[in-house]
Amino acid sequence: MSLTIDQVHLWRFQTKAELEKLAERHAEERKPLEERMKTIDAWLLRYLETNNLENAKTEHGMSYKTTVRSVTVQDWGALIDWILLPTIERFADAMENGATPEQAKEAAKAGPELGFLNHAVNKTAVLEMLEQKQELPPGVGLTSLIQVNTRKS
């Protein structure tokens, strides 16, 4: 049997609808269990706190406290100044003391400030540069993946 593109589109949309119904049903089935887990975890944490414990072990398992932290940038300008100014100062000092540009660059990178940045670039900015200059920034790679997307008619 040979399939037409229209039949495959119909098959895909029917399968997607089935997956969405299954996900909805599972989400609804999970909701009371997830709420129960939150209640249990709150009780366990309150128990540990009330009894001034870091953990509690029983024959059925162990509960223990952990700290979950989140770090966000609240003032990008202040952060970037804190990172760049000492870095630039180290570079300038090295150049004033007769270092080569390569040595000055290494001196600039020697401080701890650059460790506060992730090794990532803004995809939109990179793609804009690629479109305008037909080149990527130094040290940046680009991977493209062709995939198929579908829309209902």
C-alpha positions as CSV (number, residue, x, y, z in Angstrom):
1,M,0.0,0.0,0.0
2,S,1.4,3.4,-1.0
3,L,0.7,6.4,1.3
4,T,-0.1,9.9,0.0
5,I,1.3,13.0,1.7
6,D,-2.3,13.9,2.7
7,Q,-2.8,10.5,4.4
8,V,0.5,10.9,6.3
9,H,-0.5,14.4,7.4
10,L,-3.8,13.1,8.7
11,W,-2.1,10.2,10.5
12,R,0.4,12.6,12.1
13,F,-2.3,15.0,13.4
14,Q,-4.4,12.1,14.7
15,T,-1.3,10.7,16.5
16,K,-0.5,14.2,17.9
17,A,-4.1,14.5,19.2
18,E,-3.9,11.1,20.9
19,L,-0.6,12.1,22.6
20,E,-2.1,15.4,23.8
21,K,-5.2,13.5,25.2
22,L,-2.8,11.0,26.9
23,A,-0.7,13.8,28.4
24,E,-3.8,15.6,29.7
25,R,-5.1,12.4,31.2
26,H,-1.8,11.7,32.9
27,A,-1.5,15.2,34.1
28,E,-4.9,15.0,35.7
29,E,-4.1,11.5,37.2
30,R,-0.8,12.8,38.5
31,K,-2.2,16.0,40.1
32,P,-3.5,14.4,43.4
33,L,-0.4,12.3,43.8
34,E,1.8,15.4,43.3
35,E,-0.2,17.3,45.8
36,R,0.1,14.4,48.3
37,M,3.9,14.4,47.8
38,K,4.0,18.1,48.5
39,T,2.0,17.6,51.7
40,I,4.3,14.7,52.8
41,D,7.4,16.6,52.0
42,A,6.1,19.6,54.0
43,W,5.4,17.3,56.9
44,L,8.8,15.8,56.8
45,L,10.6,19.1,56.6
46,R,8.5,20.4,59.5
47,Y,9.4,17.3,61.5
48,L,13.1,17.8,60.8
49,E,12.9,21.5,61.7
50,T,10.8,20.9,64.8
51,N,13.2,18.3,66.1
52,N,16.3,20.3,65.1
53,L,17.5,17.4,62.8
54,E,19.4,17.4,59.5
55,N,18.1,14.0,58.6
56,A,15.9,11.2,60.0
57,K,16.4,7.5,59.2
58,T,13.9,4.7,59.6
59,E,13.5,1.2,58.4
60,H,11.6,2.5,55.4
61,G,14.0,5.3,54.3
62,M,15.7,8.5,55.2
63,S,14.7,12.1,54.9
64,Y,17.3,14.9,54.9
65,K,17.4,18.6,54.3
66,T,19.1,20.2,51.3
67,T,19.4,23.8,50.3
68,V,18.3,24.7,46.8
69,R,19.7,28.1,45.6
70,S,18.9,30.3,42.7
71,V,21.2,33.0,41.4
72,T,19.9,35.8,39.1
73,V,21.4,38.9,37.7
74,Q,19.5,41.9,39.0
75,D,21.7,44.7,37.7
76,W,23.6,43.7,34.5
77,G,25.5,47.0,34.4
78,A,26.9,46.7,37.9
79,L,27.9,43.1,37.3
80,I,29.6,43.7,34.0
81,D,31.5,46.7,35.5
82,W,32.6,44.5,38.4
83,I,33.8,41.9,35.9
84,L,35.3,44.2,33.2
85,L,37.0,47.0,35.2
86,P,39.5,44.8,37.1
87,T,40.1,42.8,33.9
88,I,40.9,45.9,31.9
89,E,43.1,47.3,34.7
90,R,45.1,44.1,34.8
91,F,45.6,44.3,31.0
92,A,46.6,48.0,31.1
93,D,49.0,47.4,34.1
94,A,50.6,44.5,32.2
95,M,51.1,46.6,29.0
96,E,52.5,49.6,31.0
97,N,55.0,47.2,32.6
98,G,56.3,46.1,29.2
99,A,54.2,42.9,28.7
100,T,53.4,41.8,25.2
101,P,49.8,41.9,24.1
102,E,49.5,38.2,24.6
103,Q,51.0,38.4,28.1
104,A,48.7,41.3,28.9
105,K,45.7,39.3,27.7
106,E,46.7,36.4,30.0
107,A,47.1,38.8,32.9
108,A,43.6,40.1,32.2
109,K,42.2,36.6,32.3
110,A,44.1,35.7,35.5
111,G,41.5,37.3,37.9
112,P,38.5,35.4,39.3
113,E,35.9,37.7,37.7
114,L,35.6,36.0,34.3
115,G,34.6,32.8,36.2
116,F,31.3,34.4,37.0
117,L,30.3,34.2,33.3
118,N,28.9,31.2,31.5
119,H,30.5,30.0,28.3
120,A,27.7,30.9,26.0
121,V,26.7,33.6,23.5
122,N,23.5,35.2,22.5
123,K,22.1,33.2,19.6
124,T,20.2,36.1,18.2
125,A,23.2,38.3,18.1
126,V,25.4,35.6,16.5
127,L,22.8,35.0,13.8
128,E,22.4,38.7,13.1
129,M,26.2,39.0,12.8
130,L,26.3,36.0,10.5
131,E,23.6,37.5,8.3
132,Q,25.3,40.9,8.2
133,K,28.9,40.0,7.9
134,Q,28.7,36.4,6.6
135,E,31.0,35.3,9.4
136,L,30.8,34.1,13.0
137,P,32.5,35.7,15.9
138,P,35.9,34.0,16.7
139,G,35.6,30.9,18.7
140,V,31.9,30.4,18.0
141,G,30.5,27.4,16.2
142,L,27.1,27.0,14.5
143,T,25.2,23.8,14.0
144,S,22.0,23.7,11.9
145,L,19.5,20.8,11.9
146,I,16.8,20.5,9.3
147,Q,13.6,19.1,10.7
148,V,10.1,18.8,9.5
149,N,7.2,20.8,11.0
150,T,3.6,20.5,10.2
151,R,0.5,22.7,10.5
152,K,-3.2,21.8,10.2
153,S,-4.9,23.2,7.1
